[in-house]
Amino acid sequence: MKTTIVIVALMFLAIYGVVQVSTMYRAHGDLETSVQHTLDAVDENAKDSVKPGIVEAAHKLGIEVLPGDIDVVCENTDVQPFQQRVVSKPLHAKANNLRVTISLHYVARVIGWPVPQQITVFTVRHAPMVIQPSKATQELLDSP
């Protein structure tokens, strides 16, 4: 009889753990999607303005995230998509694209054990290209 009670208790604990893990992964995926949508709202001058929205979205999913756990980075990058490279090479154009990255760290709990989680999403915003004339074209423009 004791063995049966122990087996039933272990099965209950295993099922409860599996349910918590699946809930954790679902919430992680939903929060990652929410953060991905937030990338469009990031302004280079007001990076902290998106943090309350991320904290609220995490709270709705049952995830405890503090604004200090969220890092928003905007930096210039030389990364260019294929279309920009194809157009910029013959025109000697330069584009200063902006890479926006949002990272957040939180701890999920599965049967009381902490499971560290991390979400990092980024996008590259395309800036208008600045055409730099070649030396021959510049000489033609400078001549009277």
N, C-alpha and C positions, 0 to 999 in steps of 0.2 A: 504494500500500500504506500509506503514511504517513497519507494522507487517511482511509482506512478505519479505521485504528487511532484517529485523533483523533475521528472521528464516533462510533465505538463507545464510546470513553471518555466523550465528552460525553453520549451517551444513558444510559450507566450512571450518570453523575453526576446527570443530570436525574431518572432513576427513583429513585435513592437520596434525592434532595432531596424528591421528592413523597412518598415513604414516610415520611420524617422529619416532614414537615409534617402529614401525616394522623395520625401517631402523636402529635404535639404537640397537635393539636386534640382528639383522643380523650382524652388524659390531662387536658387542660384542662377538658373537659366532665365527666369523671369526678370530678376534684377539686372542681369547682364543686358537683356534686351532694353530695359528701361534706361540704363546708362548709355547704351548705344544711341537711343533716340535723343538723349540729353546733349550729345556731342554737337548737334546743330545749334543749340542755344548758347554755347560757350562764346563769350566775347573776350577778346584779347586783353581788354582793359579791366574787365570785371569778372575775373575767373571764379571768385568765391560766390557769385550770385547763383550758381547752379547747385551748390552743395545742399541747401535746404530741400530742394526738389528731390535729390537723390536720397536724402535721409528719410523724407516722407514716403517715397516709393518703397524703401527698404522696410520701414515700419509697417506698411500695409501688408508686406509679405511675411511679417513676423521676424525680421532680421534686425538686430540692434547694431546700428552704425552711427558713429559720432562724426560731426563735421571734420574733426581732426584726423579721422581715418581715411579721408578722401584727398587725393592729390590731383590737382588739375595743372597741366603743363602745356604752355603754348610756346613753340619754338620754331624759328625759321629752319627750313630744310631744303636741300638740293634735290630731293626725291621728286622725280617728274614721271607722270604716267606716259604711256606709249604715245598717245595723241599729242601731248605737249612736246615730247622729244622730236617727233616727226616734223612738227611745225617750226619749232624753235631752231633746229639745226641749220636749215638753209637761210633763215632770216637773221641768224646770229642774235636771237632774242634770249633774254634772261628773265626767268620767272622766280620770284621769291615766294615759294609756297610755304604755308603754315601747317605744322603738324600739331594737332590737338590730341592730348592723351589724358584720359581719366583713369586713375587707379584707385581702388579701394580695398581695404583689408578688414576682415571681420572674422569672428569666431562663431562657428555653428556648434551646437551641442547635440550629440547622438548618445542617448542613454546616459547623459551626464558627462560624457567625455568631450573635451574640446577638440574641434576639428577646424584648424585654420583654413580660411578660404580667401582667395584673392581674385579680383576681377580687374582686368586691364583692357581697355578698348581705346582705339585711336582712329583718327582720320586725317587725311591730308587735304587741306583747303587750297584750292588753286587760285593763285593771284594772277592778275592781268600781266601779260608779258610786256617787257620793255625791249623794244627793238633797238639794237646797237648797230649802226651802219658800219659796213666794212671800211677798211682804209681807203679803198678806191672810191667808194661812194662818198665818203667824208671829204676827200680831196675835191671831188666834183662839186659838192655843196659849198665848200669854202672858196672855190675859185670865182672871180667876178664875171 
